[in-house]
Amino acid sequence: MRRMMTALACLALVAGSWSTALAQDAEYEAAEYEGPMFSQIMEFDVSPADAAGFEMTMEKIVEAAKLADLSANYGWMFFRNGSMFTLVYPVESMAYFDNEDEWVGQFMGTPGEATLMEAFEAFGELDYSSKSSVNKRNVAHSYDPPDPIENPNNVMVYVNWVKPGKGDAHAENTAGLMKIISDVQWRYPVHAFDGVIGDGGLRVYVVPFDDMSTFYGEGSLPAYLAQHEKAEEWEALMGERMKLVRAMDNQDHSFVPGMTYMPEDN
């Protein structure tokens, strides 16, 4: 099993494509999606003094993966916000969790084994805390723009914690919001995920984007809503949404290529 969590647990501790197939018709029905249906998310809150060391140690694991010629099936992506790091590990199915040793086993007996062990040791010297969850892709609540953006090196992550018993109403509300996004043909994709291990009320919406100035300026969602006279409809739905959630949060993160291992399929 491709389990990065297991490897990092030994330290005491989104698949190589942004695209999600989605129909653009009036009913807003998702087309079939081909790709990993789950993502294991590990969040690391690293002491600012150890942030550089954490990054260098993860780069050593990337080096080990290259030496081991690790398959893309065992790859991962890393994002960063200050000294907060997030690992995204695509998972094909829940069967992924049946064997806790498969990921580490890919290194054993390869030129990457010694480098991996060195990285494990280095992590023991760092000060950080971590938490993890497993989320399932919700294709029906995702969106792909007509013209995909280039170089999505940043992501905005919107998180909802749904109140008990409000799941269906929240899903209906989300479908309404996604229809508006589809109607205005926002330039940025939205990838939706539902929590399945961890907080069952977790709903995550990931928006990859290119640069801050465009994302918060002419390319912003409020700008698109105003242009298409959809702002009032959006605000009404958001008002309803506030009654359905325990809490909401959002953060922007930058993609970290040096900590990422996602080769072409091999």
N, C-alpha and C positions, 0 to 999 in steps of 0.2 A: 504494500500500500504506500502511496506517495504521501508521506505524512511529515511535513516540516515541523509541525508542533512537537512531535516526539523527539526529533533531533534537538530542538531548542530546550525541551524539558530536561534533557540530559545536561544542559548547561545550568540547571537550577533556574532555569527561567521559570487580475481580474481579470481567460487563456490568452494566449498571446495576441489578443485582438480586442479593440474597444467596441466593435460593432455588435448590434443586436437587431435581428430582423424584425421589422414591425410594419404592418400595413398602414397606409395613410388615408384610409377611407373614412367616411363620415361616422361609421359605427365604431371606429377605433378598435378593431380586432387585431390581435397579434398574429403574425404569420408564424410558421414553425421556426424554432430556433435550433441551430446545430452548434453545440459547444458545451463546455462544462456547466452543469446546472447548479453546482454549489461552489461556495467560496469559503475557505477557512480564513478567518481574520485574526491576526495577532497584533495587539497594540502594546507598544513598549514605551513606558514613561521613564526616560533615561535622565539621570542627573546631568545638568548642563555641563559639568566638568568632565563627564565621561562620554558625551555625545560623539566627539571625534573618534574616541576609541571604539565605541559601538559601531560606528560606520566602518572603520578600518577592519574590525573583526568580521563583520558581515562580508566585506569585500574579500576577506580570506576564504570564507565559505564559498563565495562565487568562484574564486580561483580553484578551490578543491573540486567544485562541480565540473569545471572545465577540464581539469586533469583527469577526472573520472569519466569524462565524456557522458555526463548525466543526460538522460533523455529529456526532451521538452515536457514529457508527461510528469516530470518531477520538478518542474520549474516554478518560480515565484516572482512576484513584483514587490518593490518597496516604495513607500511614500513617506514624506517627512513634513512636519510642521514644527520648526524650532528643534527642541530636543525630544519631541514626540515622534515615534516611528511606527508605521503600520505596514505589516506584511500581508500580502494578499496571495492566497494559495488556491488556484482553481482545482476543483474536485469534480470528477465525473459523476459519482453516485455515493450514497451513504455506505456502500460496501468498502469505500476507501478507509473506513475506520476499523476494519476487521483485523488488520495486522499492523501492530504498532512499530514494527522493526524494519519494514520494507525500505523506507527512505534511507536510513543509515546503511542498510545492507547494500545499497547501490554503490557505496564507496569502498566497501570492504574488498581487499585484494587488488585495489586499483592504485595508480599513482596519486590519487587524491586522498587516500585514507590518512596518511600522516598529516597532511595540511588541515584536514577536517579536525583531527584530534588536537592540533595546535590551536585552532580557533575555539574549540570547546574549552580548552584551558584558559584562554584569554578572556572569555566571557565571565569566568569565575572571579575575575578581578574588577568587574564593572558594577556600578551601583544603578539598579533600575528595577522597576516592577512591571508586571505584564498581565494581560488578560486576553482571553480568546473567545471566539464565538464561531458558529457555522451558520451561514446564510444561504438560502435557496433563491436562485434567480426567479424573479416574477416577470415573465415575458409580457404578460398582458398589461402590466403597469410600466413598461419601458417604452422608450421612444428613440427613433433614429431620424435625424434630419434628412431632407432630400439631398443636400450636398454636404457630405461629411467634412468636418474640419480637418486641417492638417496639423501635425505636431501638437497633439493634446498632452502637453507636459505637466499639466496641473489638473487637480480634481477638486470640486466642491462636493462635500459630503453632507447631505441633509438627513438627519436622524429623527424618527418619530418613535415614541414609546406609547403604544395604543392602550387605552383603558380596557380592563377586563369586560368582556361582553360587547365591545364596540368594534370588533374586527370586521364584520360585514359592512357596517356603516362606513368605516374608514376605507374599506376597499372600494365601495361605491363612490365615495368622495374623491379618492385617488383617480379612479377612472374618469371622473368629470374633469379633474385638473389636467390629466394627460390628454384628454380630447382637446382642451383649449390650447395646450402646447402644440399639439398636432395641427390644429386649425391655423395658428399663427405661424407655423413652420419655423419654430425657434431654431437657431443655427447650431445649438448644442444638443448632443444626445443625453438621454436620461436612462440610467441602468438601475432597475429596482430589484431589491432583495428583501426576503422575509426571514426573520430569525427562526432557526429550527433547533439549534443547540445553544444554550445560554439563556438570554431573555426572550421568551416566546412572544412577547409583545413588541419586539424590535422590528422596525421597518426602516430600510436604508435606501437612499436615492443618491446615486453617484453621477455627477455631471463632469465629464472631462472637458477641459477648455484650454485654449492656446495661451492667451496672455491676459493679465489683469485689466489693462486699460480697456480692452474690447469687452471683456466679460462684464465689467461694471459700467461700461459706457454704452456705445451704440449697439452692442450685441447683447445687452442685458435683457432679461425677461420682462421687466417693467417697460422697457422701451418698445419691445415687440407687442406687448399687451396694449399699450397706448396707441401704437400705430394702427392696430387692427380693432380698436374700440372694444377690447375684451377685459379691460382693467376692472370694471365694476363686477362683471360676472366672476372673475377670479377672486376678488376680495370677498364676495358673498360666500363662495365655497371655502375660502380660508377661514372665514368667521365660523362656519359650521365645523371645520376641522379642529379648531381649538377646543371644542367641546368633547372631542373624541380621543384626545391624547392626554397622557399624564405629563409629558414633557416633550420639548423639541430642542434640537441643537443643530448647528451647522459649523463646519470648519473647512478651510481650504488647505490642500496639501500639494507638495511638489513631488513629481516622479523622480526617483533616485536611480539612474541607470547603473551606477557602479555597484549598488547593493542588490541589483536585480539579476536573476538568471532565467532567461526565457529565450532559448535558442530556437532556430528553425527546427521543425520536427526532425528527429533523428532516431 
